[in-house]
Amino acid sequence: MVVLVAHASEHGSTREIAERIAARLGEQGVAAQAHPVADVPVLTGYDAFVIGSAIHGGDWLPAGGAFLSSNRATLARHPVWLFSVSTIGEQSSAFPPRVARWMRNMMKVPRAVTAVEDEVGPQDHHAFAGVILPGHWGFSGRVFLRAFGGRFGDHRNWQEIDAWAMSIAGKLRSSQLGSG
Ligand SMILES: Cc1cc2nc3c(=O)[nH]c(=O)nc-3n(C[C@H](O)[C@H](O)[C@H](O)COP(=O)(O)O)c2cc1C
């Protein structure tokens, strides 16, 4: 079994999460390769897929959304896990805890995901917090972050990322055992 961990990343934090997931899968005996979505023109040779994108303007980066959409028929025949990286993760965020709780309740599943989820049937869609740097944001983004008490910095929760990767490894190993 080989797992593709495909990522769409503008400034690198999503790529590093994808590489960490691939490394954790490998340590669990599940061979995995992390590649930018643009570097994977065909999906032959992979048995399962973990696909993630940075969030810009509330949605996946165009390259990530296009990858999901154009490969949805293939993805529908395999186990698929999706993840999004933004200011708000399920267990960490750039905002104070009360603000983050409120934002999580308001958060919508990205359109790139809702557009394919019925057909692809992902096992899970997980939201992780990423790296937020002042140089990456325009004026209005910086005003928004400050207005809600947000902080620039690396908000990734590596324990959360590792735990998610381990849960994927566990499911893939048990499905292999079940089908073998
Ligand atoms: C132009 C731009 C737009 C963004 N839009 C959003 C957004 O709508 N919601 C959000 O929570 N984070 C937003 N972010 C924050 C990114 O999702 C976050 O920094 C993420 O870690 C970026 O991943 P990357 O390092 O892989 O590019 C935005 C960042 C940039 C640079």
The ligand as an SDF file (V2000), in Angstrom:
LIG
                    3D

 31 33  0  0  0  0  0  0  0  0999 V2000
   -3.8510   35.9660    1.0130 C   0  0  0  0  0  0  0  0  0  0  0  0
   -4.2240   35.1550    2.2270 C   0  0  0  0  0  0  0  0  0  0  0  0
   -5.5540   34.8960    2.5170 C   0  0  0  0  0  0  0  0  0  0  0  0
   -5.9150   34.1670    3.6550 C   0  0  0  0  0  0  0  0  0  0  0  0
   -7.2350   33.9170    3.9170 N   0  0  0  0  0  0  0  0  0  0  0  0
   -7.5740   33.2610    5.0420 C   0  0  0  0  0  0  0  0  0  0  0  0
   -8.9530   33.0300    5.3640 C   0  0  0  0  0  0  0  0  0  0  0  0
   -9.8680   33.3700    4.6080 O   0  0  0  0  0  0  0  0  0  0  0  0
   -9.2480   32.4100    6.5290 N   0  0  0  0  0  0  0  0  0  0  0  0
   -8.2700   31.9980    7.3960 C   0  0  0  0  0  0  0  0  0  0  0  0
   -8.5800   31.4850    8.4700 O   0  0  0  0  0  0  0  0  0  0  0  0
   -6.9450   32.1570    7.0940 N   0  0  0  0  0  0  0  0  0  0  0  0
   -6.5920   32.7820    5.9480 C   0  0  0  0  0  0  0  0  0  0  0  0
   -5.2680   32.9550    5.6490 N   0  0  0  0  0  0  0  0  0  0  0  0
   -4.2450   32.3440    6.5240 C   0  0  0  0  0  0  0  0  0  0  0  0
   -3.6690   31.0720    5.9070 C   0  0  0  0  0  0  0  0  0  0  0  0
   -4.6690   30.1180    5.6980 O   0  0  0  0  0  0  0  0  0  0  0  0
   -2.6060   30.4990    6.8400 C   0  0  0  0  0  0  0  0  0  0  0  0
   -1.5610   31.4350    6.9610 O   0  0  0  0  0  0  0  0  0  0  0  0
   -2.0530   29.1580    6.3640 C   0  0  0  0  0  0  0  0  0  0  0  0
   -1.1820   28.6680    7.3480 O   0  0  0  0  0  0  0  0  0  0  0  0
   -1.3150   29.3100    5.0640 C   0  0  0  0  0  0  0  0  0  0  0  0
   -0.7800   28.0700    4.6670 O   0  0  0  0  0  0  0  0  0  0  0  0
    0.5470   27.9780    3.7950 P   0  0  0  0  0  0  0  0  0  0  0  0
    1.6960   28.4200    4.6760 O   0  0  0  0  0  0  0  0  0  0  0  0
    0.6410   26.5550    3.4070 O   0  0  0  0  0  0  0  0  0  0  0  0
    0.3860   28.8800    2.5980 O   0  0  0  0  0  0  0  0  0  0  0  0
   -4.8970   33.6630    4.5230 C   0  0  0  0  0  0  0  0  0  0  0  0
   -3.5400   33.9130    4.2110 C   0  0  0  0  0  0  0  0  0  0  0  0
   -3.2030   34.6360    3.0840 C   0  0  0  0  0  0  0  0  0  0  0  0
   -1.7440   34.8850    2.7740 C   0  0  0  0  0  0  0  0  0  0  0  0
  1  2  1  0
  2  3  1  0
  2 30  2  0
  3  4  2  0
  4  5  1  0
  4 28  1  0
  5  6  2  0
  6  7  1  0
  6 13  1  0
  7  8  2  0
  7  9  1  0
  9 10  1  0
 10 11  2  0
 10 12  1  0
 12 13  2  0
 13 14  1  0
 14 15  1  0
 14 28  1  0
 15 16  1  0
 16 17  1  0
 16 18  1  0
 18 19  1  0
 18 20  1  0
 20 21  1  0
 20 22  1  0
 22 23  1  0
 23 24  1  0
 24 25  2  0
 24 26  1  0
 24 27  1  0
 28 29  2  0
 29 30  1  0
 30 31  1  0
M  END
$$$$
